[in-house]
Amino acid sequence: MDQQINLYLPEFRTKADPLTVALLTRIVGGVVALILLVSGYNLFVERQLGSELAQLRATLEEETRRTSDLDEQLASRSENQGLQERLAAAESRLDASRQIRDFFSRTQLGNVDGFSDYFEDLARAGVEGLSISEFSFENGGSAVRLTGEVMSSALVPRYVANLGTSISALKQLRFNPEISRPDPQERFFQFRLSTSNE
């Protein structure tokens, strides 16, 4: 039996090797070109960073020199004895001021508003025929003493009642009156009002 075989059929063709010399040359050339490109970029960046590093080193040297100059100036200033003495005196004054401020912040000072309201109330409470010749306020206004003359002894309790309607702290004080006439021939009585705190 005779059989013919067609050698041109695809099954009988020799298969071409995918790695040819030309393809390998292109791959190796591409890899070498990529390596050269990356190396060139790294060299470029390294040169830029080197110049920047040189500038930063120069700046560091300049700042170090300035710092050492300032340290020398500070050392020469701190060696000034007069300056140190003035500084110590200022610090001691500051400490004394702080102690005084702390003392006053803890201390009850009494009447810090003044006595102008007291004088207004003394004038408003006045009655005709009564005159005050002397007054004193002590202990921040909690101890009050008034002395004077009065035509009639009945005017003194009226004056004390008028002081009870005052706007200042006088209305809270309790007065002890003392009325006297040293000479019966005298026309005026002498009076003395003092607070019970005195």
BALUM-821537 format. One record per residue (C-alpha): residue number from 0; residue in three letters; chain; x, y, z. Coordinates in steps of 0.25 Angstrom, whole numbers, plus 5000, padded with zeros to 4 digits. Layout:
BEGIN
[NUM "ALA" "A" [X Y Z]];
...
This chain:
BEGIN
[0 "MET" "A" [5000 5000 5000]];
[1 "ASP" "A" [5006 5013 4996]];
[2 "GLN" "A" [5003 5025 5004]];
[3 "GLN" "A" [5008 5039 5002]];
[4 "ILE" "A" [5012 5049 5013]];
[5 "ASN" "A" [5012 5063 5011]];
[6 "LEU" "A" [5024 5069 5018]];
[7 "TYR" "A" [5019 5083 5017]];
[8 "LEU" "A" [5008 5081 5027]];
[9 "PRO" "A" [5009 5089 5040]];
[10 "GLU" "A" [5011 5077 5048]];
[11 "PHE" "A" [5024 5074 5040]];
[12 "ARG" "A" [5030 5088 5040]];
[13 "THR" "A" [5042 5090 5049]];
[14 "LYS" "A" [5039 5100 5060]];
[15 "ALA" "A" [5047 5113 5061]];
[16 "ASP" "A" [5054 5115 5074]];
[17 "PRO" "A" [5048 5128 5080]];
[18 "LEU" "A" [5061 5132 5086]];
[19 "THR" "A" [5069 5137 5074]];
[20 "VAL" "A" [5082 5144 5074]];
[21 "ALA" "A" [5075 5157 5069]];
[22 "LEU" "A" [5065 5156 5081]];
[23 "LEU" "A" [5075 5153 5091]];
[24 "THR" "A" [5084 5165 5086]];
[25 "ARG" "A" [5072 5174 5087]];
[26 "ILE" "A" [5069 5170 5101]];
[27 "VAL" "A" [5083 5171 5106]];
[28 "GLY" "A" [5084 5185 5099]];
[29 "GLY" "A" [5071 5189 5106]];
[30 "VAL" "A" [5076 5185 5120]];
[31 "VAL" "A" [5089 5191 5118]];
[32 "ALA" "A" [5082 5204 5113]];
[33 "LEU" "A" [5073 5204 5125]];
[34 "ILE" "A" [5085 5202 5135]];
[35 "LEU" "A" [5093 5213 5128]];
[36 "LEU" "A" [5080 5222 5129]];
[37 "VAL" "A" [5078 5219 5144]];
[38 "SER" "A" [5093 5220 5147]];
[39 "GLY" "A" [5093 5234 5140]];
[40 "TYR" "A" [5081 5239 5148]];
[41 "ASN" "A" [5088 5234 5161]];
[42 "LEU" "A" [5101 5241 5157]];
[43 "PHE" "A" [5093 5254 5154]];
[44 "VAL" "A" [5085 5254 5167]];
[45 "GLU" "A" [5098 5250 5175]];
[46 "ARG" "A" [5105 5263 5169]];
[47 "GLN" "A" [5093 5272 5172]];
[48 "LEU" "A" [5093 5266 5187]];
[49 "GLY" "A" [5108 5268 5188]];
[50 "SER" "A" [5107 5283 5184]];
[51 "GLU" "A" [5095 5285 5194]];
[52 "LEU" "A" [5103 5278 5205]];
[53 "ALA" "A" [5115 5287 5202]];
[54 "GLN" "A" [5106 5299 5203]];
[55 "LEU" "A" [5100 5294 5216]];
[56 "ARG" "A" [5114 5291 5222]];
[57 "ALA" "A" [5118 5305 5219]];
[58 "THR" "A" [5105 5311 5225]];
[59 "LEU" "A" [5107 5302 5238]];
[60 "GLU" "A" [5122 5307 5239]];
[61 "GLU" "A" [5117 5321 5238]];
[62 "GLU" "A" [5106 5319 5248]];
[63 "THR" "A" [5116 5312 5257]];
[64 "ARG" "A" [5125 5324 5256]];
[65 "ARG" "A" [5114 5333 5260]];
[66 "THR" "A" [5110 5325 5272]];
[67 "SER" "A" [5124 5325 5277]];
[68 "ASP" "A" [5125 5340 5275]];
[69 "LEU" "A" [5112 5342 5283]];
[70 "ASP" "A" [5117 5332 5294]];
[71 "GLU" "A" [5129 5341 5295]];
[72 "GLN" "A" [5121 5353 5296]];
[73 "LEU" "A" [5112 5347 5306]];
[74 "ALA" "A" [5124 5342 5315]];
[75 "SER" "A" [5130 5356 5314]];
[76 "ARG" "A" [5117 5363 5319]];
[77 "SER" "A" [5114 5353 5330]];
[78 "GLU" "A" [5128 5356 5335]];
[79 "ASN" "A" [5124 5370 5337]];
[80 "GLN" "A" [5123 5372 5353]];
[81 "GLY" "A" [5115 5384 5352]];
[82 "LEU" "A" [5105 5378 5344]];
[83 "GLN" "A" [5104 5366 5353]];
[84 "GLU" "A" [5102 5375 5365]];
[85 "ARG" "A" [5091 5383 5358]];
[86 "LEU" "A" [5084 5370 5355]];
[87 "ALA" "A" [5085 5365 5369]];
[88 "ALA" "A" [5079 5378 5374]];
[89 "ALA" "A" [5068 5377 5364]];
[90 "GLU" "A" [5065 5363 5368]];
[91 "SER" "A" [5065 5366 5383]];
[92 "ARG" "A" [5055 5378 5380]];
[93 "LEU" "A" [5046 5369 5372]];
[94 "ASP" "A" [5046 5359 5384]];
[95 "ALA" "A" [5043 5370 5394]];
[96 "SER" "A" [5031 5375 5385]];
[97 "ARG" "A" [5026 5361 5384]];
[98 "GLN" "A" [5026 5359 5399]];
[99 "ILE" "A" [5019 5372 5401]];
[100 "ARG" "A" [5009 5369 5391]];
[101 "ASP" "A" [5006 5355 5397]];
[102 "PHE" "A" [5005 5362 5411]];
[103 "PHE" "A" [4995 5372 5406]];
[104 "SER" "A" [4987 5361 5399]];
[105 "ARG" "A" [4986 5353 5412]];
[106 "THR" "A" [4983 5365 5421]];
[107 "GLN" "A" [4970 5371 5425]];
[108 "LEU" "A" [4973 5386 5423]];
[109 "GLY" "A" [4959 5391 5428]];
[110 "ASN" "A" [4954 5403 5422]];
[111 "VAL" "A" [4960 5405 5408]];
[112 "ASP" "A" [4950 5413 5402]];
[113 "GLY" "A" [4953 5426 5410]];
[114 "PHE" "A" [4945 5434 5420]];
[115 "SER" "A" [4938 5444 5410]];
[116 "ASP" "A" [4924 5437 5413]];
[117 "TYR" "A" [4927 5439 5428]];
[118 "PHE" "A" [4928 5454 5426]];
[119 "GLU" "A" [4916 5455 5417]];
[120 "ASP" "A" [4908 5447 5428]];
[121 "LEU" "A" [4913 5456 5439]];
[122 "ALA" "A" [4909 5468 5431]];
[123 "ARG" "A" [4895 5463 5428]];
[124 "ALA" "A" [4892 5459 5442]];
[125 "GLY" "A" [4895 5473 5447]];
[126 "VAL" "A" [4885 5479 5456]];
[127 "GLU" "A" [4884 5494 5459]];
[128 "GLY" "A" [4891 5497 5472]];
[129 "LEU" "A" [4901 5486 5471]];
[130 "SER" "A" [4915 5488 5467]];
[131 "ILE" "A" [4926 5478 5466]];
[132 "SER" "A" [4940 5483 5470]];
[133 "GLU" "A" [4948 5470 5468]];
[134 "PHE" "A" [4946 5456 5462]];
[135 "SER" "A" [4955 5444 5460]];
[136 "PHE" "A" [4954 5431 5452]];
[137 "GLU" "A" [4962 5419 5456]];
[138 "ASN" "A" [4963 5405 5453]];
[139 "GLY" "A" [4958 5407 5439]];
[140 "GLY" "A" [4946 5415 5444]];
[141 "SER" "A" [4941 5405 5454]];
[142 "ALA" "A" [4945 5414 5465]];
[143 "VAL" "A" [4939 5428 5464]];
[144 "ARG" "A" [4940 5439 5474]];
[145 "LEU" "A" [4933 5453 5473]];
[146 "THR" "A" [4934 5464 5483]];
[147 "GLY" "A" [4927 5478 5482]];
[148 "GLU" "A" [4918 5488 5488]];
[149 "VAL" "A" [4903 5488 5489]];
[150 "MET" "A" [4892 5498 5493]];
[151 "SER" "A" [4883 5487 5499]];
[152 "SER" "A" [4886 5474 5504]];
[153 "ALA" "A" [4874 5468 5497]];
[154 "LEU" "A" [4880 5471 5483]];
[155 "VAL" "A" [4891 5460 5485]];
[156 "PRO" "A" [4881 5448 5485]];
[157 "ARG" "A" [4875 5455 5472]];
[158 "TYR" "A" [4888 5456 5466]];
[159 "VAL" "A" [4892 5441 5469]];
[160 "ALA" "A" [4878 5437 5463]];
[161 "ASN" "A" [4881 5445 5450]];
[162 "LEU" "A" [4895 5438 5449]];
[163 "GLY" "A" [4887 5425 5450]];
[164 "THR" "A" [4880 5428 5436]];
[165 "SER" "A" [4894 5431 5429]];
[166 "ILE" "A" [4899 5424 5417]];
[167 "SER" "A" [4912 5420 5422]];
[168 "ALA" "A" [4917 5410 5432]];
[169 "LEU" "A" [4913 5421 5443]];
[170 "LYS" "A" [4899 5415 5443]];
[171 "GLN" "A" [4904 5402 5448]];
[172 "LEU" "A" [4912 5408 5460]];
[173 "ARG" "A" [4907 5410 5474]];
[174 "PHE" "A" [4910 5423 5481]];
[175 "ASN" "A" [4912 5425 5495]];
[176 "PRO" "A" [4909 5440 5499]];
[177 "GLU" "A" [4915 5447 5510]];
[178 "ILE" "A" [4909 5461 5513]];
[179 "SER" "A" [4914 5471 5523]];
[180 "ARG" "A" [4914 5485 5527]];
[181 "PRO" "A" [4927 5488 5535]];
[182 "ASP" "A" [4922 5502 5539]];
[183 "PRO" "A" [4907 5504 5542]];
[184 "GLN" "A" [4908 5518 5537]];
[185 "GLU" "A" [4913 5514 5523]];
[186 "ARG" "A" [4903 5515 5512]];
[187 "PHE" "A" [4907 5502 5505]];
[188 "PHE" "A" [4908 5488 5509]];
[189 "GLN" "A" [4921 5480 5505]];
[190 "PHE" "A" [4918 5466 5499]];
[191 "ARG" "A" [4926 5454 5495]];
[192 "LEU" "A" [4921 5443 5486]];
[193 "SER" "A" [4930 5430 5485]];
[194 "THR" "A" [4927 5417 5479]];
[195 "SER" "A" [4925 5405 5488]];
[196 "ASN" "A" [4937 5398 5481]];
[197 "GLU" "A" [4946 5409 5486]];
